[in-house]
Amino acid sequence: MSTRNSHETYAGFELVPVRDVYEDLLRRTLSKISSDLARLIFIASTRDYNTGTYHHEGLASRFSPEKASEALELAHTEIFKQLAAYSLEALVEEIEIYACASRESAATIVRTWQILEPYRVTVPLRLNPTIVHVFVSNIRLALAILRHRQNPEVVDPSAASRLQLPGQ
């Protein structure tokens, strides 16, 4: 059965390539989010942490729940790989942009992220472990840089516990 766009339909949904759904997601949703880090966090928040399935009502109603999930997974992987390839300074800027758009202070976000590491839930399921390691390491470094910029005289307390005093 053909529709006006010459795509077939199944169960009331147009059968379109995932790339078309992905482009719709970019145009209607992701283009309105201020930074790549914020986009990553948004996409990760659409994933069910128990099943790994992505959910987006708008995409699901326009296409199908399955195509929406596939497009979100594709977008998640692509934006994650982009951020993993960012220079350290660019990643610091991304965190600053994200913090500025938040209702919380940058200092609170940096401190909380250093303790809880919530950025770990932004990791896509099927990804090379090396890319994940680079991303996590770079986020940690970027947070340390930001913390130092916010309060340069404060030394990381965990580093102080590793210092050897003379005579020890």
Secondary structure, DSSP 8 states (H G I E B T S, - for coil): -B-TTS-BEETTEE---HHHHHHHHHHHTGGGSSSHHHHHHHHHHTB-TTT--B--HHHHHHS-HHHHHHHHHHHHHHHHHHHHTS-HHHHHHHHHHHHHHSSS-HHHHHHHHHHH-GGGGGS-SS--HHHHHHHHHHHHHHHHHHHHHH-TT---HHHHHH---TT-
